[in-house]
C-alpha cells in the first residue's frame, strides 16, 4: 500500500486529485492494518466466519458462534465515521456478540464516501434488510451498530418508518451518532468533518436536518413507528447528548427505550472485550433482546 500510495502521489498533478489519492491510500492502510489485527485476535474456534452475497454489488460478513440459533439474526453496521474501517475490523467483537446473543450476526459491507456519499450507505442498509427478510422470512432480525454505524441503523429505522414498512425487532446503538453537534470540541469537529464527507460536500443531495441523516430530528409520527431501542454510551462521549435527547423523544411518545451510561468510551467494545463494562454491555444487550426475539 505504501508503494502504491507513493506512486499515486508522485504521478498525480492535480492537487485536488492528489488529495483524493492520499485520502484513499491512508484509508486503505488503516483498514488493512486493523483488519489484520482483528483477524489475529478473533477467537476462530468459537465462531464460523463466512462471506455472504447480499446483492451482486454488496456483501457482508456472517458470524455465527457455536450453537447460535438460526432463527435469530443481527444486522450490524460498523463504525468508522462513515468512511473508515471494515466488517473485518470487528471480527472479535462480532464473534462475542454472536456468542452472547446466540444469534447469527451479519456485518454489512456498506459503501462509503468519498466515491459513494449519502444515500449510498443507507441504500445498502435497506438492501441488507430486504435481503434478510426475503431470505429467511421466519427469522427475527434486529439491527445494531456503533457510532456512525449506529447512525445507519437508526437511519434505516427512520427509512422503514417513512415507508410504513415492517420494523426490526429492536434497534441497538452503541455510542450512536444521531445528529450534528454545534459544540466546540475535537470530537464535535471530527463528527462534522465525517458528516460533511458522508453527505458529499458540494455534491450533497440533502442536509443534516434530514432525519435519514440525523435520526434525532424524526417527527413524532415517525418515532411512534420505531421498534424498541437500546442505547449504550460512555459518560465523556459526545454521543451522550444524542442518547439523552433520543431517549427523551422516545419516552415522550411511549416507545420502549433503555439506556446505559458507562465510565469508558465505546471503542473498547470492538477492541478488548474483556473490559468489565464491555461485558456488562453485552449482557444488557442479551437481556434486552431476550423478550423480543
WOMO-V780111 format. One record per run of one state. SS is the DSSP state (A for helix, B for strand, O for the rest). FROM is the first residue (numbers start at 0). LEN is the number of residues. If there is no record, write none. Layout:
# WOMO-V780111
SS,FROM,LEN ; SS,FROM,LEN
This chain:
# WOMO-V780111
O,0,1 ; A,1,10 ; O,11,3 ; A,14,27 ; O,41,2 ; A,43,3 ; B,46,9 ; O,55,2 ; B,57,8 ; O,65,3 ; B,68,9 ; O,77,9 ; A,86,15 ; O,101,1 ; B,102,6 ; O,108,11 ; A,119,16 ; O,135,4 ; B,139,7 ; O,146,1 ; A,147,15 ; O,162,7 ; B,169,5 ; O,174,11 ; A,185,14 ; O,199,1 ; A,200,3 ; O,203,11 ; A,214,3 ; O,217,2 ; A,219,4 ; O,223,4 ; B,227,7 ; O,234,4 ; A,238,14 ; O,252,4 ; B,256,6 ; O,262,3 ; A,265,4 ; O,269,6 ; A,275,15 ; O,290,3
